[in-house]
Amino acid sequence: MAKQSYAVIGLGRFGTSIASKLIEADQEVLGIDINEDRVEDGKLLVTHAVVLDSTEEESLKTVGIRNFDYVIVAIGNDMQASILTVLILKEMGVKQVIAKALNKRHGQVLTKVGADWVVHPERDMGERVAHHLLTPNVLNYIELSKEYNIEEIIVPKSMTRKSLRDLDLRAQYNVNVIAILSSENLIISPFPEHLIQDGDKLVVIGHRDDLNKFANIK
Ligand code: ATP
């Protein structure tokens, strides 16, 4: 991936975990926090780290915040600071502002003041845990709309050593296989002759109800 520049404001658990993933992917990351200790710890992790209060426009100017491709506002508990920061960033012309919301109301306000993407980590993770508890064979999913999902599903025992053609999942379950994860290999658009192995995971697209039925086959 081409190098992009990111600024992460707030080096708590959420901000730090975003920053480390970006650094792992060889991206440039500026860490910002009002708390000196957090910045000291962050220095080991990010490209640069500075102490500043993100609710002060002048301070943000000194680090050239406008020039970053993405600015992530990872301040949570201080809602006022998070909202004010997003407002200032958008007024300064930052193109992509991603902000963490503590609750629904906070999220709505962040959108109103211009956040381009609002994330609700606790809510989203809670939903994922519940989804996995209800359908343990589903390892991962993406909601495409209220009705359609892409899901990564453990292959039911009854389907191993059969080909996709034999299984004919489209006709039988109304779902489409878009990829197979087999040990370390990812097979995109598998051929109909492809034999399913024990332990494979299927990446399937379909209506939630159909996926649910499919994921509950033994
Ligand atoms: P997390 O849930 O991510 O672990 P936390 O519980 O440590 O975070 P939060 O209130 O969510 O605390 O704040 C995250 C970070 O944002 C903290 O390190 C805090 O010092 C920093 N922060 C708060 N206000 C500002 C501000 N105005 N400018 C810069 N950084 C700030």
Residues whose N, C-alpha, C, O or C-beta is under 5 A from the ligand:
A	BS01	ATP	G10 L11 G12 R13 F14 G15 I32 D33 I34 N35 R38 L52 D53 S54 T55 A74 I75 G76 N77 D78 A81
